[in-house]
Amino acid sequence: MDTPPNLCPDALRAVAAALPAEQPVVMLNLLRYRAQATYDDPAAQPPCTGQEAYQAYIDAFRQYNDPAEYTIVFQGAAQAQLAGLPGEQWDAAALVEYRNLGVFRRWVESDFYIHQVEPIRQAALADWRLLLLTRPSTPGAPDTGYRRGLMTQETIY
């Protein structure tokens, strides 16, 4: 089975050392589903599409994580690629805000994730990208008026 990229532990450790412990983070997920989910042991799971398998990943995410510690800011289907590498395509994107990087690390470093959930992601996705984003914190930077998620009760755009 072709396996999409995995998290890079060295990059995760490096960013954890660089960010303040309580810095909120937003993860940008770019997803390309497999036509058919491809499990290491096909007999262990009923046949399904990559998108259906990824829904099982989301369900496991919601089961494990405390809703007070994350917000799914955006989740949607990609309609068109207006810029990018030739042949590169994405089916969906999601933005997930975490209270801090420690919350994300607890998830991806847990035995539950490693042994039960990561194989679902690998079966579901033909390719993916995961980018860690933070809000600008440069002194004197203009306030865009945008606030969302864990730090406020309302959304202002």
N, C-alpha and C positions, 0 to 999 in steps of 0.2 A: 504494500500500500504506500503510495506517495504521501508523505507527511508534510503539512505546511509548517512554517517556522514555529519554534517554541519560544517561550519567554527566555531571555538571556539572563541567567542568575547574576553574572558579573555586572551587567547594566543595572539590574534591580538594586544590587548592593551599593553601587556607585551613586545612584540617584538618592537612595535612602541616606547615605552619608552626607550628601550635599543639601538636602532639603531640611528646613526646620521640622521637628517632629510633628507639630500640629498643623502644618501647611495643608490645606485642602488640595486635592488633586482631581483632575478630570481625565478619564481615559477615553481616547478616541479609538474606536474599533472599526476597521474596514473589513468587510466580510465577503468572501466568495464561497457560495455553497457548492458542495458536490451534487451532481445529478442524483446519485444514490449514495447514502451514507455507507462508509466502508469501515467496518469494524475488524479488529484483529481476529476475532472469533465470530464469524457471521452467524453461526448457529445460536449465539447468546442473545441476539436481538432480532426482532422481526424486521423485515425489509422496510425501509422508509427513505424519503428524500433527505438530502443534507439539511434542508430548511426545517423539516420535521424533527430531525435529530437535534438541531440547534435549539429548537424550542425546549427539548428535554434539558439541554445545558442551562437555558435561562431558568427553567423551573427549579433545577438543582441550586442555581445561584440564589434564587429567592428563598429557597428552603434553608440554606446555610446562613445567609447574611442577615443581620439585623437591619430592618428598614430605616431605623434611626441613623444608620451609619453610611447610607448611600442614597443617591437619587438617580434614577434613569432620566436624564435630562432630555434626551432625544433618542428615538429609535425609528428608523424608516428605511424604505426601499430606495435604492439608487435608481434614478430615472435616466440619466445621461452622464457621460464623462466628458466634461468640457475642456479639461487639460489633463495630461498624464502621458505615461509611456505607451507607445503603440502596443496593442494586444492586452494591456492591463485593463481589467474590468472588476467591478465590485457589484455585488447584489444588494448589499445593505450597509448601513452605518449606524453606530450607536455612540452616544456620549453618556458616560456614567461618572457621576461625581461621588467621590469618597471623602469622608470626613478628614482623612489623612492617609498617607501612604501605608501606614501600619495596618489599617483596615484591609486594604488591597492585599498586602503581603500575607496577612492571616488567612485570607481566602486562597491564594494561589500556592501557598506553602503548606496548606493543611493536608493531612493524609486523605481526607475525603475528596479534595480536589484532585490530588495527584493520582489516586488509585481508581476513583469512580467517575470523576467529572472530566478531567483532561482527556481521557479516551473518547468521550462523547464529542468534545470539541474537535479532536483530531479526525474522528469519523465523519463529522458533519461538514468540515471546511476544506475546500480545495486550496484556499489561500487566505491569509489574513494579515493585517497590520495592527499593531497596538502602539499608540503614541501617548505618552504621559504629558499632560498639559497643566500649567498653573496660570493663575490670573496674574496680570502685570502687578508688580509691587514696587516699581521704581518710584522713589520719592519725587513728588511733583508731577507724576503722570496724571493725565486728565482722567476724570471719572467718566466712564462711558454711560453710566446710568444703568448698566446691566447688572442685575443681581438675580440669582437663582439658587434654589436648592436648599442645602442644609443650613446655610447661614442666615436665611431669611424665611419668613412665612409667606411672602408673596413674590411673584415674578414681575419684574419691570423690564421691558424691552425698549 
